[in-house]
Amino acid sequence: YLAGNNFDRGALVFTPGGQQGLAVIVGSSADKAGIKIGDIILSVNGEEVNPDQNLAYLISKYHPGDTISLKIIRDEKEIEVKAALN
């Protein structure tokens, strides 16, 4: 749930304490890509994140050194970021 909208797809970047370092580990691929708490990751290289294809499954298709494109919602805006997997 975000800004009055119910989402049935995507992966919410979340941590109970609200600490960025717990949800997005410092120095990780997500950190370097600028992923933040509250982002909703909608897709990986155009493949939708949903109950049948969760985020971990979609990312597992790639290898260290690959660069992936993530479509996310941040502050009610859809943006795209690149992440180099390490």
Secondary structure as the mmCIF struct_conf table of DSSP 4:
data_model
#
loop_
_struct_conf.conf_type_id
_struct_conf.id
_struct_conf.beg_label_comp_id
_struct_conf.beg_label_asym_id
_struct_conf.beg_label_seq_id
_struct_conf.end_label_comp_id
_struct_conf.end_label_asym_id
_struct_conf.end_label_seq_id
STRN STRN1 LEU A 2 LEU A 2
TURN_TY1_P TURN_TY1_P1 ALA A 3 GLY A 4
STRN STRN2 ASN A 5 ASN A 5
BEND BEND1 ASP A 8 GLY A 10
STRN STRN3 ALA A 11 LEU A 12
TURN_TY1_P TURN_TY1_P2 PRO A 16 GLY A 17
HELX_RH_AL_P HELX_RH_AL_P1 GLN A 20 ALA A 23
BEND BEND2 VAL A 24 VAL A 24
TURN_TY1_P TURN_TY1_P3 VAL A 26 GLY A 27
BEND BEND3 SER A 28 SER A 28
HELX_RH_AL_P HELX_RH_AL_P2 SER A 29 ALA A 33
TURN_TY1_P TURN_TY1_P4 GLY A 34 GLY A 34
TURN_TY1_P TURN_TY1_P5 ILE A 37 GLY A 38
STRN STRN4 ILE A 40 VAL A 44
TURN_TY1_P TURN_TY1_P6 ASN A 45 GLY A 46
STRN STRN5 GLU A 47 GLU A 48
HELX_LH_PP_P HELX_LH_PP_P1 VAL A 49 VAL A 49
STRN STRN6 ASN A 50 ASN A 50
TURN_TY1_P TURN_TY1_P7 PRO A 51 ASP A 52
STRN STRN7 GLN A 53 GLN A 53
HELX_RH_AL_P HELX_RH_AL_P3 LEU A 55 ILE A 59
TURN_TY1_P TURN_TY1_P8 SER A 60 LYS A 61
BEND BEND4 TYR A 62 TYR A 62
TURN_TY1_P TURN_TY1_P9 PRO A 64 GLY A 65
STRN STRN8 THR A 67 ARG A 74
TURN_TY1_P TURN_TY1_P10 ASP A 75 GLU A 76
STRN STRN9 LYS A 77 ALA A 84
#
